[in-house]
Amino acid sequence: MAYTAPRTEIRTRERTALTADRRPGRRHPLVATAMVLPLAALLVYAFGGWEAVVTQASSVGVMLGR
């Protein structure tokens, strides 16, 4: 069997280096809203208005049992 301990150590170091620059915690609510609004507008436009989006969302909710 191959000696894989050095490779595992290198991968762990790389993974730690990649995640070190991210801040832990949650995103600010205004940033999250700014990210979601363009998608919401696209969905409203694509599905023909707010009523259609609400109808689809409620149908999915019923299907999921909520």
DSSP file (Angstrom, degrees, kcal/mol; ACC not computed):
  #  RESIDUE AA STRUCTURE BP1 BP2  ACC     N-H-->O    O-->H-N    N-H-->O    O-->H-N    TCO  KAPPA ALPHA  PHI   PSI    X-CA   Y-CA   Z-CA
    1    1 A M              0   0    0      0, 0.0     2,-0.1     0, 0.0     0, 0.0   0.000 360.0 360.0 360.0 146.6    0.0    0.0    0.0
    2    2 A A        -     0   0    0      1,-0.1     2,-1.0     2,-0.0     0, 0.0  -0.348 360.0-115.6 -73.4 150.9    1.2    3.5   -0.7
    3    3 A Y        +     0   0    0      1,-0.2     4,-0.2    -2,-0.1    -1,-0.1  -0.769  44.2 166.5 -86.9 102.5    2.5    5.8    2.0
    4    4 A T     >  +     0   0    0     -2,-1.0     4,-2.1     1,-0.2     5,-0.2   0.428  43.0  98.6-103.7  -0.2   -0.1    8.6    1.8
    5    5 A A  H  > S+     0   0    0      1,-0.2     4,-2.2     2,-0.2     5,-0.2   0.899  83.6  50.7 -58.7 -43.6    0.5   10.5    5.1
    6    6 A P  H  > S+     0   0    0      0, 0.0     4,-2.1     0, 0.0    -1,-0.2   0.904 110.3  50.2 -62.6 -38.2    2.6   13.3    3.4
    7    7 A R  H  > S+     0   0    0     -4,-0.2     4,-2.5     1,-0.2    -2,-0.2   0.916 109.9  50.4 -64.6 -41.5   -0.1   13.8    0.8
    8    8 A T  H  X S+     0   0    0     -4,-2.1     4,-2.3     1,-0.2    -1,-0.2   0.904 109.8  50.7 -62.6 -41.7   -2.8   14.1    3.4
    9    9 A E  H  X S+     0   0    0     -4,-2.2     4,-2.1    -5,-0.2    -1,-0.2   0.899 110.7  48.8 -63.7 -40.7   -0.8   16.6    5.4
   10   10 A I  H  X S+     0   0    0     -4,-2.1     4,-2.4     2,-0.2    -2,-0.2   0.918 111.7  49.0 -65.7 -43.6   -0.2   18.7    2.3
   11   11 A R  H  X S+     0   0    0     -4,-2.5     4,-2.6     2,-0.2    -2,-0.2   0.892 110.3  51.4 -63.7 -39.2   -3.9   18.7    1.4
   12   12 A T  H  X S+     0   0    0     -4,-2.3     4,-2.3     2,-0.2    -1,-0.2   0.917 110.4  48.9 -63.8 -42.7   -4.9   19.6    4.9
   13   13 A R  H  X S+     0   0    0     -4,-2.1     4,-2.3     2,-0.2    -2,-0.2   0.909 112.3  48.3 -62.8 -42.3   -2.5   22.6    4.8
   14   14 A E  H  X S+     0   0    0     -4,-2.4     4,-2.1     2,-0.2    -2,-0.2   0.915 111.8  49.3 -64.3 -43.0   -3.9   23.7    1.5
   15   15 A R  H  X S+     0   0    0     -4,-2.6     4,-1.8     1,-0.2    -1,-0.2   0.899 111.4  49.3 -63.6 -41.0   -7.4   23.4    2.7
   16   16 A T  H  X S+     0   0    0     -4,-2.3     4,-1.0     1,-0.2    -1,-0.2   0.896 110.4  51.0 -65.3 -40.3   -6.6   25.4    5.9
   17   17 A A  H  X S+     0   0    0     -4,-2.3     4,-0.6     1,-0.2     3,-0.2   0.878 109.9  50.1 -65.2 -37.5   -4.9   28.1    3.8
   18   18 A L  H  < S+     0   0    0     -4,-2.1     3,-0.3     1,-0.2    -1,-0.2   0.861 115.2  41.5 -69.9 -35.6   -7.9   28.5    1.5
   19   19 A T  H >< S+     0   0    0     -4,-1.8     3,-0.8     1,-0.2    -1,-0.2   0.555  96.4  80.0 -89.5  -7.3  -10.4   28.8    4.3
   20   20 A A  H 3< S+     0   0    0     -4,-1.0    -1,-0.2     1,-0.2    -2,-0.2   0.832  88.4  54.6 -70.3 -31.4   -8.2   31.1    6.4
   21   21 A D  T 3< S+     0   0    0     -4,-0.6     2,-0.3    -3,-0.3    -1,-0.2   0.567  89.9  92.1 -81.9  -6.3   -9.1   34.2    4.4
   22   22 A R  S <  S-     0   0    0     -3,-0.8    -3,-0.0    -4,-0.1     0, 0.0  -0.674  77.4-127.5 -85.6 140.9  -12.8   33.8    4.9
   23   23 A R        -     0   0    0     -2,-0.3     2,-0.1     1,-0.0    -2,-0.1  -0.716  21.6-127.7 -85.6 134.2  -14.4   35.5    7.8
   24   24 A P        +     0   0    0      0, 0.0     2,-0.2     0, 0.0    -1,-0.0  -0.423  67.3  52.9 -72.9 157.3  -16.5   33.3   10.0
   25   25 A G  S    S-     0   0    0     -2,-0.1     2,-0.2     2,-0.0    -2,-0.0  -0.704  87.5 -45.5 116.9-167.9  -20.0   34.4   10.8
   26   26 A R        -     0   0    0     -2,-0.2     2,-0.2     1,-0.1    -3,-0.0  -0.665  51.0-105.1-107.3 159.3  -23.1   35.4    8.9
   27   27 A R        -     0   0    0     -2,-0.2    -1,-0.1     1,-0.1    -2,-0.0  -0.522  45.3 -97.8 -78.3 146.0  -23.6   37.7    6.0
   28   28 A H     >  -     0   0    0     -2,-0.2     4,-2.3     1,-0.1     3,-0.5  -0.395  31.2-123.0 -63.4 140.6  -25.2   41.1    6.7
   29   29 A P  H  > S+     0   0    0      0, 0.0     4,-2.3     0, 0.0     5,-0.2   0.835 110.7  53.5 -58.0 -34.7  -28.9   41.1    5.9
   30   30 A L  H  > S+     0   0    0      2,-0.2     4,-2.3     1,-0.2     5,-0.1   0.876 108.9  49.1 -69.5 -34.9  -28.7   44.0    3.5
   31   31 A V  H  > S+     0   0    0     -3,-0.5     4,-1.6     2,-0.2    -1,-0.2   0.921 111.8  49.0 -67.3 -43.2  -26.0   42.1    1.5
   32   32 A A  H  X S+     0   0    0     -4,-2.3     4,-1.7     1,-0.2    -2,-0.2   0.899 111.7  49.5 -62.4 -40.2  -28.1   39.0    1.4
   33   33 A T  H  X S+     0   0    0     -4,-2.3     4,-2.5     1,-0.2    -1,-0.2   0.914 108.6  52.4 -64.7 -42.8  -31.1   41.0    0.3
   34   34 A A  H  < S+     0   0    0     -4,-2.3    -1,-0.2     1,-0.2    -2,-0.2   0.808 110.5  49.2 -64.0 -28.8  -29.0   42.7   -2.5
   35   35 A M  H  X S+     0   0    0     -4,-1.6     4,-0.5     1,-0.1    -1,-0.2   0.844 115.2  42.6 -76.7 -34.0  -27.9   39.2   -3.7
   36   36 A V  H  X S+     0   0    0     -4,-1.7     4,-2.5     1,-0.2     3,-0.2   0.809  97.6  72.7 -85.4 -31.8  -31.5   37.8   -3.7
   37   37 A L  H  X S+     0   0    0     -4,-2.5     4,-2.7     1,-0.2     5,-0.2   0.874  94.4  51.4 -58.3 -43.0  -33.4   40.7   -5.3
   38   38 A P  H  > S+     0   0    0      0, 0.0     4,-2.2     0, 0.0    -1,-0.2   0.915 112.6  47.0 -61.6 -39.1  -32.1   40.3   -8.9
   39   39 A L  H  X S+     0   0    0     -4,-0.5     4,-2.4    -3,-0.2    -2,-0.2   0.909 111.8  50.6 -65.9 -41.5  -33.0   36.6   -8.8
   40   40 A A  H  X S+     0   0    0     -4,-2.5     4,-2.4     1,-0.2    -1,-0.2   0.915 110.6  49.1 -63.0 -42.0  -36.4   37.3   -7.4
   41   41 A A  H  X S+     0   0    0     -4,-2.7     4,-2.4     1,-0.2    -1,-0.2   0.901 110.4  51.3 -63.8 -40.0  -37.0   40.0  -10.1
   42   42 A L  H  X S+     0   0    0     -4,-2.2     4,-2.9    -5,-0.2    -2,-0.2   0.908 110.3  48.8 -63.1 -41.8  -35.9   37.5  -12.8
   43   43 A L  H  X S+     0   0    0     -4,-2.4     4,-2.3     2,-0.2    -2,-0.2   0.908 110.4  50.6 -65.2 -41.7  -38.3   34.9  -11.5
   44   44 A V  H  <>S+     0   0    0     -4,-2.4     5,-2.7     1,-0.2     4,-0.4   0.927 115.2  43.6 -61.3 -44.1  -41.2   37.3  -11.4
   45   45 A Y  H ><5S+     0   0    0     -4,-2.4     3,-0.8     3,-0.2    -2,-0.2   0.917 114.7  49.1 -66.6 -43.4  -40.5   38.3  -15.0
   46   46 A A  H 3<5S+     0   0    0     -4,-2.9    -2,-0.2     1,-0.2    -1,-0.2   0.843 114.7  43.6 -68.0 -34.3  -39.9   34.8  -16.2
   47   47 A F  T 3<5S-     0   0    0     -4,-2.3    -1,-0.2    -5,-0.2    -2,-0.2   0.334 117.5-104.6 -99.4   8.3  -43.1   33.4  -14.7
   48   48 A G  T < 5S-     0   0    0     -3,-0.8    -3,-0.2    -4,-0.4     3,-0.2   0.799  74.9 -27.3  84.4  29.6  -45.4   36.2  -15.6
   49   49 A G  S  ><S-     0   0    0     -5,-2.7     4,-1.6    -6,-0.2     3,-0.1  -0.403  77.4 -70.1 120.4 167.3  -46.0   38.2  -12.5
   50   50 A W  H  > S+     0   0    0      1,-0.2     4,-2.5     2,-0.2     5,-0.2   0.861 122.2  57.2 -64.8 -38.5  -46.2   38.0   -8.8
   51   51 A E  H  > S+     0   0    0      1,-0.2     4,-2.5     2,-0.2    -1,-0.2   0.897 106.4  49.7 -63.0 -40.1  -49.4   36.0   -8.6
   52   52 A A  H  > S+     0   0    0      2,-0.2     4,-2.5     1,-0.2    -1,-0.2   0.895 111.1  49.3 -66.0 -39.2  -47.9   33.2  -10.7
   53   53 A V  H  X S+     0   0    0     -4,-1.6     4,-2.6     2,-0.2    -2,-0.2   0.922 112.4  47.7 -65.5 -43.4  -44.8   33.1   -8.5
   54   54 A V  H  X S+     0   0    0     -4,-2.5     4,-2.6     2,-0.2     5,-0.2   0.908 111.8  50.7 -63.7 -41.9  -46.9   32.9   -5.3
   55   55 A T  H  X S+     0   0    0     -4,-2.5     4,-2.1     2,-0.2    -2,-0.2   0.926 112.3  46.4 -61.8 -45.9  -49.0   30.2   -6.8
   56   56 A Q  H  X S+     0   0    0     -4,-2.5     4,-2.3     2,-0.2    -2,-0.2   0.918 112.8  49.9 -63.1 -43.3  -46.0   28.1   -7.8
   57   57 A A  H  X S+     0   0    0     -4,-2.6     4,-2.3     1,-0.2    -2,-0.2   0.902 111.4  48.0 -64.2 -40.9  -44.4   28.6   -4.4
   58   58 A S  H  X S+     0   0    0     -4,-2.6     4,-2.3     2,-0.2    -1,-0.2   0.866 109.8  53.3 -69.6 -33.3  -47.6   27.6   -2.5
   59   59 A S  H  X S+     0   0    0     -4,-2.1     4,-2.4     2,-0.2    -2,-0.2   0.916 110.3  47.0 -65.3 -41.7  -47.9   24.5   -4.8
   60   60 A V  H  X S+     0   0    0     -4,-2.3     4,-2.1     2,-0.2    -2,-0.2   0.905 111.0  52.8 -65.3 -40.0  -44.4   23.5   -3.9
   61   61 A G  H  X>S+     0   0    0     -4,-2.3     5,-3.0     2,-0.2     4,-0.6   0.906 110.5  46.4 -61.1 -42.1  -45.1   24.1   -0.2
   62   62 A V  H ><5S+     0   0    0     -4,-2.3     3,-0.8     4,-0.2    -1,-0.2   0.906 111.1  52.7 -65.6 -41.5  -48.2   21.9   -0.3
   63   63 A M  H 3<5S+     0   0    0     -4,-2.4    -2,-0.2     1,-0.3    -1,-0.2   0.861 109.6  48.6 -63.1 -35.1  -46.2   19.2   -2.2
   64   64 A L  H 3<5S-     0   0    0     -4,-2.1    -1,-0.3    -5,-0.1    -2,-0.2   0.575 120.8-110.4 -81.5  -8.7  -43.5   19.3    0.5
   65   65 A G  T <<5       0   0    0     -3,-0.8    -3,-0.2    -4,-0.6    -2,-0.1   0.780 360.0 360.0  90.0  28.4  -46.1   19.0    3.2
   66   66 A R      <       0   0    0     -5,-3.0    -4,-0.2    -6,-0.1    -5,-0.1   0.416 360.0 360.0-106.0 360.0  -45.9   22.5    4.7
